[in-house]
Amino acid sequence: MTTITRDTTIVRSDDFLASTVDNELVMISLEQGNYYALDDIGSRVWELLAAPITVADLCAQLQPQFAVTPEQCEADVLGFLADLQEEGMVQVIDAGIAETP
């Protein structure tokens, strides 16, 4: 599994059906049959992951919306994305690692 950093470009997986129920985003994995529920912050992250985005850009959009410091936002988002990656809910598009010739 690729380690997600602030320079990683990530996108959500297409293998999930999602619907909003009582201000929570409820999702089901079509492949695994697992259910997930995301609060308003998790739902916003999921929304922003509809198109490939770097973690840094994701945090830049979330930080002012949720009145959190840049450092705390990055730490929280990286942890959340790692959890999503473990469940197969996101895909790493570009690890953001510079290759040497």
ChimeraX attribute file (.defattr): number of C-alpha atoms within 10 A of each C-alpha:
attribute: neighborCount
match mode: 1-to-1
recipient: residues
	/A:1	7
	/A:2	11
	/A:3	10
	/A:4	21
	/A:5	19
	/A:6	17
	/A:7	15
	/A:8	20
	/A:9	22
	/A:10	23
	/A:11	19
	/A:12	23
	/A:13	17
	/A:14	12
	/A:15	15
	/A:16	19
	/A:17	11
	/A:18	14
	/A:19	12
	/A:20	13
	/A:21	9
	/A:22	8
	/A:23	11
	/A:24	16
	/A:25	18
	/A:26	18
	/A:27	18
	/A:28	16
	/A:29	18
	/A:30	12
	/A:31	9
	/A:32	11
	/A:33	9
	/A:34	11
	/A:35	13
	/A:36	12
	/A:37	16
	/A:38	16
	/A:39	14
	/A:40	12
	/A:41	14
	/A:42	16
	/A:43	17
	/A:44	16
	/A:45	20
	/A:46	20
	/A:47	11
	/A:48	17
	/A:49	20
	/A:50	14
	/A:51	12
	/A:52	17
	/A:53	19
	/A:54	23
	/A:55	22
	/A:56	19
	/A:57	14
	/A:58	21
	/A:59	24
	/A:60	14
	/A:61	14
	/A:62	20
	/A:63	16
	/A:64	12
	/A:65	11
	/A:66	10
	/A:67	9
	/A:68	13
	/A:69	12
	/A:70	15
	/A:71	11
	/A:72	12
	/A:73	20
	/A:74	21
	/A:75	14
	/A:76	13
	/A:77	23
	/A:78	19
	/A:79	13
	/A:80	14
	/A:81	22
	/A:82	19
	/A:83	13
	/A:84	16
	/A:85	20
	/A:86	11
	/A:87	12
	/A:88	16
	/A:89	18
	/A:90	21
	/A:91	18
	/A:92	20
	/A:93	13
	/A:94	16
	/A:95	16
	/A:96	15
	/A:97	9
	/A:98	6
	/A:99	5
	/A:100	4
	/A:101	3
